């Protein structure tokens, strides 16, 4: 796709009527450089219901078309890019077909059922000169730039990264959600939640691949219609060069938490909501440089906490990280060039995630990556 033929607006198609597409409908609308052309589902009624519901609350000037069948969406000449929130077990097929149809691909996470699958997907996108990007929204929020600056200038040399992303799934979730079916979501909580925690550690380390990883399966679950058990609670560790370590915990059995803590030789950075900023709160994080003071018999621990509020990030829909994601993706499409950083980051994340799962399934044995 050359720059002369690129339209001024990126024309989107959504492949599936998955719930996550609802907030991304609005993100496309508010991006300023994108419009939603069509929504596809396996049956026309689902597409029509999805469009009617969301068009009533966040209407596009031209109502998106309801399409029956994913291939029909890819065959449309009115679409430049597709957002694919299909189950992980289905993504390889449809990402490759999208690339072969000349459509740019924004792919939900985890991107694939294995590193080898993702290699095939990325190769297809590169061959057809279309953009591939995974849907980690916090990577596009303005707050991350401020956190990067704090890590690089305020806390000394990184020594430790710790993260947790968890939520409690009830019995209905366990028995009926696709995330507990190994055929559709083979990584369970590690894929659904660990993709975020792994990426944060890789990002904090400027995308240095860890030398070694391990995983410990705390709890798994096999429901009747699932070929295999999936991780329900897992903890993993990454070992980088120069003695830097990282650990993360993911769970469908523990109440909601989404924090990240980067510790250095001179202080630390703590983010209480690194995946999705809390509703109604300013997007912020804290820098800690505590000091222990001794004066003869008197002593005190001084907190020395700096709270950083990222005002331009906020929580308004126009400035949300979801909107920035779709805006940034569309900018790449409209530029006529592709940015290989995003596919490389996804490949690295998938490789680490695969190794964590392999380790957890084999008693926690360490897996060497480099």
N, C-alpha and C positions, 0 to 999 in steps of 0.2 A: 504494500500500500504506500504510494508516494504522497508527498506532502501536498501536491496540487489537487489530488482527488479527495483529501480528507475533509469532511464537512466541518463547519464551525461548531456544531454540537455533536458530542459523542452519542450515538443512538444505541440504547441498551436493550437487551432482551434478558429476561429472568427465566432461567430454566428450572422450574419447580415452583410450587406454591407453599414451600416450607415457611414456617412461622418467622424465621429470621429475616425472610425477604420483606416482611412488613415494615420494619424500621429502615431497611435499605431502599425501599420505595421512596420514602421521604428524603433520604440522603441524596438519591439521584435528582430528585426534584429541586433540592436546595443547592446542588453543586454549582449551578451557574453555567456549566459547560456540558451538561448531559441532559438527555431526555429519555424517558422510557417508551419504547416503541411497542413491545409485546411481552406477554407472559405465557409460557407454555406449561402444560401439565399433560399427564397421560390421558386425561379425558377433558373434553371441552368445558363441561360444567364446572369443574374445579377452577379452571382458569377464569371463567366468567365470574364466578362467585368472588374469587380473590380480587379481581379488578374492580368489581362493583363495590365491594366493601371499602377498599382503599381509595378509590377515586372519589368516594363521598367525603372522606376526611382530608385528603391531600391531593386535590385534583390537578392533573396535567391539562394543559390547554386542549390537546388532542387526546382523547381516551385511548390508552394502550389497547392493542389488539389481543384478543384471546385466541390462543393457538392450541390445537390438539396434537400432541406428539412433539418430542424434543427435536427430531430431525427436521420437521417442518419449520421450527424456529431457526435452525441453522441454514436452511435453504432460503430464508428471506433475504433479499438484497437490501432491505431497509434497516439492517442491523449491523453495527460495527463491532460491538463487544457484548459478551454474555457473562452474566453473573451466575455461577453454578453452585447452589447450595444442596445438591443431591447428596445422598448418603455416600460415605467414603468408598464403600465397595463398588459404587457405580461410576466414580469420577474418572478413572483412567479412560474408559470407553468414550465418555462424552467430551472430555477435554481434548482428546486426540481428534475426534470428529469435528469439534469446534475449530481447532487449529487448521485442519484440512479444508474446512469451509472458509478460511480466511478471517475468522472472528478472534478478536482479542479476548483473553480469558482471565476473569477474576474468580478464583477458586476458593471455596470455603475450606476451613481446616478441620481435621488434618487432611492434607492434600491427597494422600494415597494410602493404600493398604501396605505398601512397602517402598523402600528406597528405590528398588529396581523399577517399580511401576512409575514412580515420580520421574525417574530418569527418562523413561519412554515419553511421558507427558511433556516434559520440558523440551526434549529433543524435537518433538512434533511442532511445538510452538516456535522453536528457533528455526526449523526447516522452512516453516511457512511465514516467517518474519512477523509473528504476532506476539504481543506482550503476554507474559504469564506473571500473575501475582497472587499470593495467598491473602486471605481476608483477615489479617490481624489488624484490627482497627486502631489499637493504641499506638501502633508504629507511626501513624499519620497525625496524631494529635500534637498541637503546639507545645504541650507540657513536656514532651519527651526531649525536646531540644534544651529546655532549661535543666532537666535532670542530667542530661549529658554534660552540660557545662559544670554542674555541681560535682559530678563524679570526677571530672577531669581536673578541676581547679581547687576543690575545697576539702577533700578527704584523704589526700595523699595517695599512696599506691594501693590499688585494690588487693585485698587479701581473701575476702569471703563474700559470696552472694547467696542469699537465702530467699526463697519464695514459697508461697502457698496459694493455691487456687482450689477451692472446694465448694460444694453445696450438698445439701441433704436431699436425696431422692426418696420419695415415699414408695409404698408397695405398688401403686399404679405405675410409677416410673420404672421400677425394677421389672415389672412383668410386661409392660407394653411399649416402652420407649425404644426407639431404634438404637440408642446408645448402649443398650445392654444386649444387643444382638450381634454376635461376632461376624456374621456374614455381611452385615451392613456397616458396623463400626467395630472392627476387630481390636482396636486399642482401648476401648472403654473409656474410663476416666483419664487415662494417660493421653489418649488422642484428643478428647474433647477439651481437657483442661491443661494437660501437659504441654501442648503445642505452644501455649502462651508462656508458661514458666520457663521452658527450654529457650524460647526465642529471647526472653528478657535477659537470661544469662549470656547468651551468645552476643546479643547487642551490647551489653555492658562490657564485654571483653573485646569489643570491636571485631566481632565475627572470627575470633580465634577458635579453631576446632579443639575441643578438649582431647587430651592424650588418652584418657581412660574414663569409662562410665560404668556405673553399676545401678542395679535396680533391686528393690526388695518388695515382693508382692505381699501386702498386708492382708488383703481380702480380695477374692474374686467371686464371680457369680455366673452360674450357667442356668439360664431359664430353659424351659422345655423346647421351645422352637429355635434355640440357638445351637449351631453346630459345636461351638466351644465356649468355655468360660471367658469372661472379659474382666480386666482389672476394675475393681470397685474402689480400692484404696491402695495407694502405692507411694513409696518414697524412693528417690533416686539421687545419685551424686555424680558430679562431674569433676575431673581433675585436670587442671590446665598447667601450662608451663609456669615456672617460677613459683610453684607452691600455691597458686590460687585455686581455691576449691569453691564448689557451688552445690547446694542441695535444694531439692524441691519436694513438695508433698501435694498430691492430688487425691481427691476423694469425692465419691458420690454419697458418702456415709456421714460426712461432717458438715456442720452448718457453714453457711456462706462466709468465706474469707478470700481476699484477693490482694495480699500484701507482698511487697518486695523490699528487701533490705540489703544494701550494698555497704560493706564495711571496708575501711581503708586503714592505713597506718596512722592517720591523723583525725579520723572522724568517720561518720557514716551518713548515708542518705536513706530515708525511710519513706515509702510510698504506700499509703493505706488502701489504695483502690487502683492499682496500676492497670488493670484490665479494662474497667469501665468506671469512670468517675461517678461518685455517688450523686444521685438526683438531688437537686436543690442546694448543692454545696459548690463552693469554688474549687476549681481544679488546683490542687496544691500538693506539696511534699515538704518534708522536714529534713534539715541538716543538723546533725548532732556532733558537737565537739566538746564532750564533758571534760572537766578538769578536777583532779583531786588536789586540794590545797591543805597543807599542813603548816601550822604556825605554833610552835612549841606544843602545848597540850591541846590546842584547838585544831580541829580539822573539819573539812567540809567537802562534799561533792557538789560541784556547780554544774548545772545542766548544760548551759551554753547551746541552746536550741534556736535555730533560725527557721522560721516557717516561710516558705516561698509560695506565694499565690500567683498563678499564671492567669492574669486577667483576660488576656486575649483568647484563652482557651474556653473558659466558662463552660456552661452546660446548655447554651442556647442551641437549637437545632441547626441553625446556620453555621455555627462554629464547632459543631460536634465532631468528634473524631471519625464518625461514620461518614459525615459529609466530606471531610477532608480526604478520606480514603477514596471515595468515588471521584472527587474533584482531581486529586493527584493522578489517579489512573487515567482519567479522561485527558488530562494534559499530555500524558505520554502518547496516548492514541492520536491526539490531534497534532502532535509534533511530527508525526511521520517516522519517528525513531522508536526503538525499543530500549529498555533499561534492564540489563542482565542482572543487576544487583538483586532484584526481587526473586528471580528464579534461583539464584545461587543461595540466598538466605533460606528459601524454602527447602532446597536440597539438603543444606546443612542441618536444618531443624529435623527433617525427616530421618536423616542418618542417625542423629543422636537419639531420637525417639525409638527407632528400630532397635538400637543397641540396648537402651534401657529396658525395653520389653523382653528382649532375648535374655538379658541378665536376670531379670526378675523371674522368668520362667525356668531358669536353671540354677536356682538357689542363691542368686546374688553374685555369681561369678563376675569378676571384672572383665570388661570388654575393651580391648585396645583399639583405638581409632587411628592413631598416628604415632 
